[in-house]
Amino acid sequence: MKHIVYKTFWDYEKEEQWINKMSAQGMAFTDYSCRRYVFVDAPSNQYIYRIELLEHMPAHPESIAYLRFLEENGVEVVSTYMRWVYLRKPAADGSFDIYTDIDSKIKHYRRISCFWTVLMIIEFIAAFFNIGIAISSWLVNEPLGNFSFSNLIIGCVTLAFGILFLVLCVPIHKRIRKLHAEKAIHE
């Protein structure tokens, strides 16, 4: 039977844990698109799932080669969304870790940090541009018409998203610092 769940995650590790928890409950993850998770009934813990942010879009030649390499090693690509790729491997094959060394983990977290930072910058630029239009309209004594009021609303919403993306970057940077400290101990 097919199960569709709508859920929002901002932390890929929590999303990954949730998908694996669903697998433990006998639901195999089969597809994702914009908050929409599709599961089918399956034996409990049949698969172990991992999520990765690729360096390039999935259709990029480097990504295609990387995903082909994973498939040759028994890893199935379940779904892709933008640069995110959802992977699984049969649990019977043993543990499934994409990143086995500290440097590769740091590199992955940096990709995620860059992803959120770019989105944050875009949102802040849009926010300040729209709020600036609204304020300049008010300063030149024009009544706040629909255009200026709309700019103010859009500016506030994009500012809120910019702050959200900033907040999402903080734990990623903490993880990177923790991994650097761990790497220094091992060296």
Phi and psi in degrees as a GROMACS rama.xvg file:
@    title "Ramachandran Plot"
@    xaxis  label "Phi"
@    yaxis  label "Psi"
@TYPE xy
-92.3289  135.472  LYS-2
-123.418  130.475  HIS-3
-115.892  128.257  ILE-4
-125.801  131.711  VAL-5
-102.89  121.565  TYR-6
-153.692  148.441  LYS-7
-116.135  131.419  THR-8
-126.1  141.446  PHE-9
-109.045  -15.5522  TRP-10
-114.175  114.376  ASP-11
-63.832  -29.3827  TYR-12
-68.6647  -38.9562  GLU-13
-68.0538  -36.9143  LYS-14
-62.8499  -44.7433  GLU-15
-61.5978  -43.408  GLU-16
-61.952  -41.8991  GLN-17
-64.5251  -43.7889  TRP-18
-62.3075  -40.7586  ILE-19
-67.9946  -33.1173  ASN-20
-65.5134  -40.9436  LYS-21
-62.5679  -38.2322  MET-22
-62.4871  -39.6123  SER-23
-64.7888  -24.4637  ALA-24
-90.7822  7.18055  GLN-25
88.8167  28.3316  GLY-26
-126.813  118.593  MET-27
-89.5049  127.444  ALA-28
-72.5822  130.979  PHE-29
-125.58  -19.2241  THR-30
-164.118  153.254  ASP-31
-141.344  140.601  TYR-32
-159.983  117.919  SER-33
39.3196  74.1744  CYS-34
74.1443  -0.225445  ARG-35
-106.825  112.658  ARG-36
-105.171  133.276  TYR-37
-114.267  130.56  VAL-38
-127.385  154.371  PHE-39
-127.884  154.436  VAL-40
-63.0585  137.781  ASP-41
-157.06  165.181  ALA-42
-59.4364  145.468  PRO-43
-57.5832  138.148  SER-44
54.6072  35.9641  ASN-45
-68.7847  -34.0651  GLN-46
-128.394  155.865  TYR-47
-111.083  131.833  ILE-48
-110.482  145.57  TYR-49
-136.298  151.748  ARG-50
-123.276  138.257  ILE-51
-138.184  143.385  GLU-52
-95.63  115.544  LEU-53
-74.4517  157.403  LEU-54
-68.4075  -32.0784  GLU-55
-130.184  171.456  HIS-56
-61.1179  153.128  MET-57
-58.1906  -26.3002  PRO-58
-83.1075  -6.18121  ALA-59
-68.6074  141.427  HIS-60
-53.6489  -38.4631  PRO-61
-66.324  -39.9997  GLU-62
-67.5619  -41.1725  SER-63
-59.8655  -44.622  ILE-64
-63.7956  -42.243  ALA-65
-64.42  -45.948  TYR-66
-66.8839  -34.7501  LEU-67
-64.8222  -41.516  ARG-68
-58.9891  -44.338  PHE-69
-62.4763  -43.1375  LEU-70
-63.6294  -36.015  GLU-71
-64.8337  -20.9319  GLU-72
-103.396  22.1749  ASN-73
85.449  10.7703  GLY-74
-100.133  129.82  VAL-75
-100.446  134.234  GLU-76
-84.1093  113.602  VAL-77
-82.8341  -46.1977  VAL-78
-160.626  158.189  SER-79
-130.39  148.396  THR-80
-146.674  115.298  TYR-81
53.4258  -120.365  MET-82
-96.4945  -1.00613  ARG-83
-82.7337  139.289  TRP-84
-127.837  134.448  VAL-85
-104.244  122.701  TYR-86
-120.843  154.367  LEU-87
-148.403  157.619  ARG-88
-143.704  141.961  LYS-89
-57.6323  133.899  PRO-90
-62.5459  -27.2064  ALA-91
-63.5266  -20.459  ALA-92
-79.8098  -3.72828  ASP-93
100.268  -166.133  GLY-94
-63.2294  155.649  SER-95
-135.793  100.409  PHE-96
-122.676  130.36  ASP-97
-79.0487  -42.1884  ILE-98
-110.265  114.191  TYR-99
-104.554  -9.98936  THR-100
-126.747  160.73  ASP-101
-64.1726  -41.542  ILE-102
-60.6568  -41.2697  ASP-103
-69.109  -33.4874  SER-104
-65.9199  -44.0448  LYS-105
-60.7261  -43.185  ILE-106
-61.756  -41.7505  LYS-107
-65.3982  -45.4041  HIS-108
-63.8093  -34.4294  TYR-109
-65.8057  -38.4968  ARG-110
-61.2853  -42.8658  ARG-111
-65.6228  -43.6231  ILE-112
-59.8437  -44.4306  SER-113
-62.3294  -42.0567  CYS-114
-56.9157  -51.7481  PHE-115
-67.599  -35.968  TRP-116
-65.3011  -42.5728  THR-117
-61.2746  -46.3306  VAL-118
-61.6778  -40.2252  LEU-119
-61.6976  -46.334  MET-120
-62.5349  -43.8967  ILE-121
-59.6843  -45.25  ILE-122
-64.6294  -42.8339  GLU-123
-64.3618  -41.2135  PHE-124
-62.0476  -46.7353  ILE-125
-62.6513  -39.0179  ALA-126
-64.1799  -51.219  ALA-127
-66.7053  -33.8158  PHE-128
-63.8119  -48.8897  PHE-129
-69.6461  -41.3432  ASN-130
-66.6226  -37.17  ILE-131
-60.8551  -41.6246  GLY-132
-62.5104  -44.2302  ILE-133
-64.1134  -43.5649  ALA-134
-67.9695  -42.8131  ILE-135
-64.5955  -34.6548  SER-136
-64.2541  -40.9484  SER-137
-68.426  -38.8242  TRP-138
-67.1114  -29.323  LEU-139
-91.8711  19.1801  VAL-140
60.8902  26.2518  ASN-141
-84.4954  138.805  GLU-142
-64.5691  148.162  PRO-143
-68.8325  95.6941  LEU-144
-81.284  -175.12  GLY-145
-59.1997  -40.6556  ASN-146
-63.3818  -49.527  PHE-147
-67.2946  -39.994  SER-148
-64.8819  -40.7484  PHE-149
-61.4811  -42.303  SER-150
-61.5551  -40.1206  ASN-151
-63.7067  -44.542  LEU-152
-63.3123  -49.0995  ILE-153
-60.7774  -41.6521  ILE-154
-60.577  -42.3943  GLY-155
-67.4486  -40.6566  CYS-156
-65.7009  -46.0389  VAL-157
-68.6497  -32.046  THR-158
-63.6596  -40.7999  LEU-159
-62.3674  -42.255  ALA-160
-66.284  -38.6538  PHE-161
-59.9291  -42.5413  GLY-162
-65.8191  -40.152  ILE-163
-58.4775  -47.3204  LEU-164
-65.9876  -33.4871  PHE-165
-63.3909  -44.7845  LEU-166
-62.9169  -36.1597  VAL-167
-68.6056  -27.3074  LEU-168
-73.2223  -30.1718  CYS-169
-59.2321  -52.4179  VAL-170
-65.0443  -30.1677  PRO-171
-64.5459  -43.6729  ILE-172
-65.312  -35.18  HIS-173
-64.461  -41.2548  LYS-174
-64.4954  -40.0697  ARG-175
-62.8587  -46.0517  ILE-176
-61.2611  -41.2814  ARG-177
-63.5342  -41.2303  LYS-178
-67.2756  -37.702  LEU-179
-63.4105  -41.0576  HIS-180
-64.4751  -41.2406  ALA-181
-64.4866  -38.922  GLU-182
-65.6042  -40.7541  LYS-183
-62.8956  -35.9904  ALA-184
-65.7747  -39.5347  ILE-185
-77.1105  -15.8403  HIS-186
